[in-house]
Amino acid sequence: MSKALNFINPDEISASVVLVALNRFLQEKKGSKMAFLDGAPPERLCKPAVKYIEDRGGKVNIERPLKKINLNPDGSVKSITVRNKRKMQDEEVVADAYVSALPVDLVKILFPKEWMNTEFFSGLENLEGVPVINLHLWFDKKLTDKDQLLFSRSDLLSVYADMSNTCKEYEDPDKSMLELVLAPAEHYIDKSEEYIVHQTMKELERLFPQHIGLKATDRAKLLKSKVVKTPRSVYKTTKGLEQYRPTQKTPIKNMFLAGDYTKQMYLASMEGA
């Protein structure tokens, strides 16, 4: 469970994280149900969110990474400077309020030193993101009929699912499309995609011996693969770090925080972010 919750080993994770997760599974009516995006995140998550904003008069700008936060004399935000990557020039953005949805590692780099030296923000130095690798593997045969997110008994893999069973977008009665999480990933994040896929296939021999490996009786062929590396994902929830998680309302009157590392009910997760 530790590798599924935070991509780290059981001897590293804070027990409070596991207990909170188990409590929610037991206390909430649908707490044990697993949900999947029915397709790729850009189409199924990002586009509907953009449409929701634009339908209400908002505007979503992309390819404009944050470059600098400019301050007023009282320490509040005067404006932010972003880099317009399409025009290859800087732009200044002025707003009534600002919400940072940056991962904690980027917060520590991009937030002004005047803020980071205060008691509220200084605790962020104790938080850092954990590396994770996701793999997408397409096979010419059906490996499993399980319609669920499954915990792996492998030392290398955390959880996996056959998306041809769990999602309409990938539905296929004859072929499997596996999505897997490789964790802990710190020793693999700098390896080549070929090496990562090779090591994963070796692990899959243990999970699907009838289809993969030298002893397979109904051998499945890997048609294609995709490796997605995230060197810094959710914050690493080791012992004693809860005290350093900031509230989403900050002492800066027009700056607010969003992210998995902030104090919210969904722990270190995409939902929390």
N, C-alpha and C positions, 0 to 999 in steps of 0.2 A: 504493500500500500504506500510506503514512503516514496518509492520510485514513481508511483503514479501521481501522488499528491505534489511532490516537489522535485522530482528527478534526482534525488539523492538517496544514499543508502540508509537503512534503518538505524545504524549506530550514529548517524549525523543529525537526523531530523528531530525537532523538538516534539516531545510527547504530546504537548498541548494541541499541536496541529492535528495529529491523528485522532485525539479524543474529541476535538470539535467536529471533525468530519464524521466520525462514527455517531456522535450525538445527533447530528443533522440527519444522517441516514435513518436513524431510529425514530426521531421525533417528528419529522415532516412526512406528510402523507405520501408525497412522491419523491422523498429524499433519496431513495435507492435507484431511481430511474436515470438512465443515461440518455442524453440527447445528442444528436449529430446535426451539423449543418447539412442540408440536402444538396450538396454540391460544393463548389469552390468558394472560399470566403469572399473574394472580390465581388462575385455575382450574388451570393446569398446573404451576405452580411453588410458589406460596404455599400453597395448600390442602393439597397432599401433604406439605409441610414441617410445617405446623401439625398435621396428622393424625399424623405420625411422632412429634412431640413429645408430643402429648396421649395417644397410645396407650401411652406409656412413663411416664405420670404427670405430665408437665409441663403448664404452662399458658402460653398466649400471650395477652398483653394488648395491645390496639390502642388507638389514639387516646389515647396517654399519652406525649407528647413530653417529652424530657429538659429540665428547667429549670435544675438545679444539681447539681453534685457536691460533697457535703459531706465534709470531711476530718477524720481523726484528727490528734492532735498530731504523730505521726510522718510525716504526709503520705500515709498510706494512706487508702483510701476508707472512710468511716464509713457512709454511705448516699447514695442519690441522691433528689432531689426531682423528681417528674414531675407534669405537669398532666393531670388526668383531664378530658378535654374533654366527656365525657358528663355528668359531675356538676358541671363547672365549678369544680373545687377542686383544690388541690395534695395530693399523696400522697407519703409517704416510704417508700422501698423499701430494705430491709436484706438483704444477701446475703453469702455466703462469698467470692464472686469476681464480678468485673464484666468484661464484654467490650464494648468500644466498637466498633460497626460504623458509626459516623458517617462521612460523607465528610470529607476533610481540611479543607475550608473551615469546616465546622461544628465540627470538633475545635478549631480555632484560636479559635473564639468561645466554646465551652462548657467547655473544659477550664480548671481553676483556673490562675490566674497563677503560683501557686507551682510548678506543674509546668512551665508553658510557659517559665519563665525558666531551667530546667535545661538542661544540655548535650544530654540525650537528646531532649527535646521541642522545643528552640529551632530545630532545623533544619526543622521543619514550616513555618516562616514562608516558606521558599523554594518550597513546593509549593502549587499551586492547581488547582482544577478547570477543565476546558475546556467551553465551551458546545457543545451539540449539539441538533439538531432531527430528529425522526423524523416521517415522513409515511406515512399509510395512504390509498391511493387505490383506489377501486372503479370499474371500467369495465364497459360493456355488451358488450364484445367481448374476445376473447382476443388479447393483445398478443404473447405469446411462449410457447413450449413448453419453455423451459429450466427444468430442475429443479435449480437451483443458486444459490448466492449469487454475484452478479456484480459485478465492479469496473466502475465507470462511467468513460467517457472524458470526462465532463463536468467543467467547472471548479467547478460548484456541488454536484453530487451525489457521494457517496463510493461507497457500495455499494447494491445493491438486489436484491430477489428477488420473483418472482411467487409469492405464497403459495398461489395456487390450484393450483400445481404441486408446491410443496415440502411442504405440510402437509395431512394428511387433514382437519383441522378446517375448512379453507378450500377444500377441493377443489371445483373447478367446471370442467367441460370446455369451457364456452362463454364464461366471463367471467373477467377477470383482476382480482386484488387485489394491487396492488403495495405493498410496504413499502420505503421508501427512507430513507437517511441523508443529511441535508444537512450538509455540513462542508467547510471551516470555517464555523461558524455565528455568529461574533461580530458580524458586520454585519447579521445577520438576526434575532437573538434577540428584539429589541424591535419587530420589524415585525409587522403584523397577519397573521392566519392567511390572509386572502384574498390578501394580497400574496405570501406565501410559496408558496401553492398556484399562483398565477399564474406566478411565476418558475419553479417546478418544471415546470409544464406546458410552458413555453417550452423548457426543457432537454430534456424528453421528446420534443420534436419532432426533436431530433438523434438520439435513441436509437431512436425508433419512427416514422420519417417516413412510413411507409405507413399508419399509423393516427392520427397526431396532427399537427395543423398544417394550413396552407392547401393544401399539396401532397399531403395524404393521399388515397390512392385507396380505402381501406377505413376510413373515419373511425370512431374510437371515441369514445363519449361518457362523460364523467366523471359517474358517478352520485352519488357522495358522497366526502367527504374528512375526514380527521382529522389535526390537527397536534399533536404532543407536543413541548413545549419543555423542555429540561433546561439551565438557565443554568449549572449547575456539575455536570459529570458526572465522569468519571474524571480523575485528575490529569494535568496537562500534562507530557508526557515530553520536555522540551527538554534540550539538552546540559548535562551536569554535575550533574544532580539526583539521580543514583543514590546519592550519598553521604549525602543527607538523608533517605532512606527509613528509617523505624525498624523494628526487629524487632518481632514480635508480642508477645514477652515484654518487659515494661517494667521499669524499676527500682522501680516501685510494686508491692508484693508481691501485691496483690489486684486489679490492673487489667491487662487484656490488650487488644491491638488487633487488629481485623480490618478489612480494606479493601484496595482496589486499590493504595493508596499505600504499603502496608507491604512489607517484603521477603518476597516469595513468588514462586513460579515462573510465575505466569500474567500477569505484567506489569500494565499499567493496563487492566483489563477487568472485565466483570461476573463472570467466573470468578475473577479475583483478589480481587474484593470479597467 
